[in-house]
């Protein structure tokens, strides 16, 4: 179930090469079920932190297999829109967003 109109990327293969721009991202498990929608003012910094620490302290996100990302100047607003639409469609938030 792809959430964004962007290509799905395999996590380890390409996450380190994302540009340092503000944006939102969706993490997927091996079944390509969305497990987390996040935002960052620098996707490169956020992804590097995840990769270098293997999602340390975040066992839910350790299931990440693939991701989508979208660069946007206002990631907070876009994330809220995506999560609202997800909750409306599925009646819940992605598993790793449930505790936010």
Secondary structure, 3 states (H helix, E strand, C coil): CCCCCCCCEEHHHHHHHCCCCCEEEEEECCCCCEEEEEEECCHHHHHHHHHHHCCCCCCCHHHCCEEEEEECCCHHHHHHHHHHHHHHHHCCCCHHHCCC
